[in-house]
Amino acid sequence: MLLIFAAILFSTLLVVCFKYFIPLKVNTFHAILVNYVIASLTSYLLSDRNIKIDLHAPWFLFAFCLGLLFIVVFMATSKVAQSISVITSAISSKMSLVIPLTYAVLFLGEEMTVLKLAAIIMAMIGVVLTVMRPKTEEKGNNSFAAIALIAVVFVGSGMVDTSFKYIEINFYNIVPPQYVMMVCYASAGVFGMIYFLFTSYKKSPEVHGRSIIAGIILGVLNYFSFIFVVDALHTPSLPSTFVFPLINVGVLLLSTFMAMALFKERLRTVNYIGVIISILSIIVLAFQNYAF
């Protein structure tokens, strides 16, 4: 459970860092690029550097492609948050937990009891109610492009979560997970840099020191949030159908409480109901996992 709590904490700190970007005038995309470089470097420094990298190994090719998925999901998530709403972005990414759960049940044979299913449904309802805001905060874009972006966020976020379990099953005992993520983060950084150069070749973008510092902090948090998730998934007593809902709901709850404490954000009655339902879903999941 300590691994799950650590994963929730570091993932939430990532969210909190993004909250500070606007008042500190940090360029999010520049910080993200630096983040991938630092996350890759951190993965390398904290791994066994005596292992040779085989460029043709399945894990290397998988990690390289996963890096492209990382940057695509990030761009789509940012676009949804900016052009549609932050709420839609949050719901799309959190609801995507049904994808790794489906993968765990159908392809890994993990058990899905009635009680566990009820807890997961409660968690999803809790997510929606917790992030709901007044309609005046929604932009309500229902165009095909908007729907496509939301679909990319939903499917992409689910695939990223599923990839963590895939890495844990197929590569954990073959190569250190730090190596897999080192290649993944480096790949995301390369694809992100290509996009950056392509979109800014006609102008000279100014990169501020505050964006670099923000990227360094993000990179370290990003690395640890990943490694704790994979280690939790590798724990025999923690099935995926327990880990994914707990981490998703845990991040949502902790980020909500921190937003209230640090940014004085106020919750409506429906949000409090969502928080209560989310907490109950965690209790039911914990009871299901440790009682049987």
C-alpha positions in Angstrom: 0.0 0.0 0.0 2.9 2.3 0.6 3.8 2.1 -3.1 0.2 3.2 -4.0 0.3 6.1 -1.6 3.7 7.2 -3.0 2.3 6.9 -6.6 -0.7 9.0 -5.6 1.4 11.6 -3.8 3.9 12.1 -6.7 1.2 12.1 -9.4 -0.8 14.7 -7.4 2.3 16.9 -7.0 2.6 16.9 -10.8 -1.0 18.3 -11.0 -0.2 20.9 -8.4 2.9 22.0 -10.3 0.8 22.7 -13.4 -1.5 24.8 -11.2 1.4 27.1 -10.5 2.4 27.5 -14.1 -0.1 30.3 -14.9 0.7 32.6 -12.0 4.4 32.0 -12.5 4.1 32.6 -16.2 5.7 29.2 -17.1 5.5 28.1 -20.7 3.8 24.7 -20.3 5.2 23.1 -23.5 8.7 24.3 -22.8 8.5 22.8 -19.3 7.2 19.5 -20.7 10.1 19.2 -23.1 12.6 19.8 -20.3 10.6 17.4 -18.1 11.1 14.6 -20.6 14.9 15.2 -20.7 15.2 15.3 -16.9 12.9 12.2 -16.5 15.0 10.3 -18.9 18.3 11.4 -17.2 16.9 10.5 -13.8 15.9 7.0 -15.1 19.4 6.5 -16.3 21.2 7.8 -13.1 19.0 5.6 -10.8 19.4 2.4 -12.9 22.1 -0.2 -13.3 24.3 1.5 -15.9 26.2 -1.6 -16.7 23.4 -3.1 -18.7 23.8 -2.8 -22.5 20.9 -1.5 -24.6 19.8 -3.7 -27.5 18.2 -1.3 -30.1 16.4 -4.3 -31.6 15.0 -5.7 -28.3 11.2 -5.8 -28.0 11.3 -3.6 -24.9 13.3 -0.9 -26.7 10.9 -0.7 -29.6 7.9 -0.7 -27.3 9.4 2.1 -25.1 10.2 4.2 -28.2 6.7 4.0 -29.5 5.3 4.7 -26.1 7.2 7.9 -26.1 5.2 9.0 -29.1 2.0 8.1 -27.4 3.0 10.2 -24.3 3.5 13.4 -26.3 0.4 12.9 -28.4 -1.8 12.3 -25.3 -0.2 15.4 -23.6 -0.9 17.6 -26.7 -4.5 16.3 -26.9 -5.1 16.8 -23.2 -3.8 20.3 -23.3 -5.9 21.1 -26.3 -9.1 19.7 -24.7 -8.4 21.7 -21.5 -7.8 24.9 -23.4 -10.4 24.7 -26.2 -13.2 22.8 -24.5 -12.8 22.6 -20.7 -10.5 21.4 -17.9 -13.5 19.4 -16.6 -13.9 17.5 -19.8 -10.2 16.8 -20.0 -10.1 15.5 -16.4 -13.1 13.3 -16.9 -11.8 11.9 -20.2 -8.4 11.0 -18.7 -9.8 9.6 -15.4 -12.6 7.6 -17.0 -10.0 5.9 -19.2 -9.3 3.5 -16.3 -11.9 1.2 -17.9 -9.3 0.4 -20.6 -6.6 -1.1 -18.3 -9.2 -2.7 -16.2 -10.7 -4.4 -19.3 -7.2 -5.5 -20.3 -6.6 -7.0 -16.8 -9.8 -8.9 -16.8 -9.9 -10.2 -20.4 -6.3 -10.8 -21.1 -4.7 -11.4 -17.7 -7.5 -13.3 -16.1 -7.8 -11.1 -13.1 -11.0 -11.6 -11.1 -13.9 -9.1 -11.3 -16.3 -9.7 -8.5 -19.7 -8.0 -8.1 -18.4 -6.0 -5.1 -15.3 -4.8 -7.0 -17.4 -3.9 -10.1 -19.7 -1.9 -7.8 -16.7 -0.1 -6.3 -15.3 0.8 -9.7 -18.7 2.2 -10.9 -18.9 4.2 -7.7 -15.4 5.5 -8.4 -16.4 6.7 -11.9 -19.5 8.4 -10.5 -17.4 10.0 -7.9 -14.9 11.3 -10.5 -17.6 12.9 -12.5 -19.3 14.6 -9.5 -16.1 15.7 -8.0 -14.9 17.6 -11.1 -18.3 19.0 -12.1 -18.4 22.8 -12.2 -21.1 25.4 -13.2 -22.1 25.4 -16.9 -20.7 28.9 -17.3 -17.2 27.4 -17.0 -17.9 25.0 -19.9 -17.3 26.1 -23.5 -19.6 23.3 -24.9 -17.8 22.6 -28.2 -19.5 19.7 -29.8 -17.8 19.8 -33.2 -16.3 16.6 -34.7 -12.8 17.9 -34.0 -13.7 18.4 -30.3 -15.2 14.9 -30.1 -12.1 13.5 -31.8 -9.8 15.2 -29.3 -11.8 13.9 -26.4 -11.6 10.4 -27.8 -7.8 10.7 -28.2 -7.5 11.7 -24.6 -9.7 8.9 -23.4 -8.2 6.1 -25.5 -4.6 7.5 -25.2 -4.7 7.9 -21.4 -6.1 4.3 -21.1 -3.4 3.0 -23.4 -0.7 4.7 -21.3 -2.1 3.1 -18.1 -2.3 -0.3 -19.8 1.3 0.1 -21.0 2.4 0.3 -17.4 0.9 -3.2 -16.7 2.3 -4.5 -20.0 5.8 -3.3 -19.0 5.5 -4.9 -15.6 4.5 -8.2 -17.0 6.7 -8.5 -20.1 9.9 -6.5 -19.2 10.2 -6.1 -15.5 12.3 -9.2 -15.0 14.2 -8.7 -18.3 15.5 -5.2 -18.0 15.2 -2.6 -15.2 12.0 -0.5 -15.6 14.2 2.5 -15.4 15.7 1.6 -18.7 12.3 1.2 -20.3 11.2 4.6 -19.1 14.6 6.2 -20.0 14.0 5.3 -23.6 10.3 6.2 -23.4 10.9 9.7 -22.0 13.8 10.3 -24.4 11.6 9.3 -27.3 8.8 11.7 -26.1 11.4 14.4 -25.8 12.6 13.8 -29.4 9.1 13.8 -30.8 8.2 16.9 -28.8 11.3 18.7 -30.0 10.4 17.9 -33.6 7.0 19.3 -33.1 8.5 22.4 -31.3 10.9 23.1 -34.2 8.2 22.5 -36.8 5.7 24.9 -35.2 8.3 27.6 -34.4 10.6 27.6 -37.4 9.3 31.1 -38.6 10.0 32.7 -35.2 12.5 32.6 -32.5 10.7 31.4 -29.4 12.0 32.7 -26.1 12.7 30.0 -23.5 12.7 31.4 -19.9 14.7 30.1 -17.0 11.5 29.6 -15.0 10.2 27.2 -17.6 13.5 25.2 -17.4 13.3 25.1 -13.6 9.7 24.0 -13.8 10.6 21.3 -16.3 13.4 20.0 -14.0 10.9 19.6 -11.1 8.3 18.0 -13.3 10.9 15.5 -14.7 11.8 14.2 -11.2 8.2 14.0 -10.1 7.3 12.3 -13.4 9.9 9.6 -12.9 9.0 8.7 -9.4 5.2 8.7 -10.1 5.9 6.1 -12.8 8.3 3.9 -10.9 5.9 3.6 -7.9 3.0 2.7 -10.2 5.0 -0.1 -11.9 6.3 -1.4 -8.6 2.8 -1.4 -7.1 1.6 -3.4 -10.1 4.4 -5.8 -9.6 3.3 -6.6 -6.0 1.5 -10.0 -6.1 -1.1 -8.9 -3.5 -2.1 -5.9 -5.5 -4.1 -6.8 -8.6 -4.5 -4.2 -11.4 -8.3 -4.0 -10.8 -7.4 -2.7 -7.4 -4.3 -0.5 -8.2 -5.7 1.5 -11.2 -9.0 2.6 -9.6 -7.3 3.4 -6.3 -4.6 5.5 -7.8 -7.0 7.4 -10.2 -9.4 8.2 -7.4 -6.6 8.9 -4.9 -5.0 11.4 -7.2 -8.3 13.1 -7.8 -9.2 13.4 -4.1 -5.7 14.5 -3.0 -5.5 17.1 -5.8 -8.9 18.4 -4.9 -8.0 18.7 -1.2 -4.7 20.4 -2.1 -6.5 22.8 -4.5 -8.8 23.8 -1.6 -5.8 24.3 0.8 -3.3 26.0 -1.6 -5.5 27.7 -4.1 -8.6 28.4 -2.0 -10.8 26.6 -4.5 -14.4 26.1 -3.4 -16.4 23.0 -3.9 -20.1 22.9 -4.6 -22.5 20.5 -2.9 -22.3 18.1 -5.9 -18.5 18.1 -5.6 -18.7 17.1 -1.9 -21.1 14.3 -2.8 -18.5 13.1 -5.4 -15.7 13.2 -2.8 -17.8 11.1 -0.4 -18.7 8.6 -3.1 -15.0 8.4 -4.2 -13.9 7.7 -0.6 -16.6 5.0 -0.2 -15.4 3.4 -3.4 -11.8 3.3 -2.0 -13.1 1.7 1.2 -15.1 -0.9 -0.7 -12.1 -1.7 -3.0 -9.8 -2.1 0.0 -12.3 -4.3 1.8 -12.7 -6.5 -1.4 -8.9 -6.8 -1.9 -8.0 -7.7 1.7 -11.0 -9.5 2.9 -10.9 -12.3 0.3 
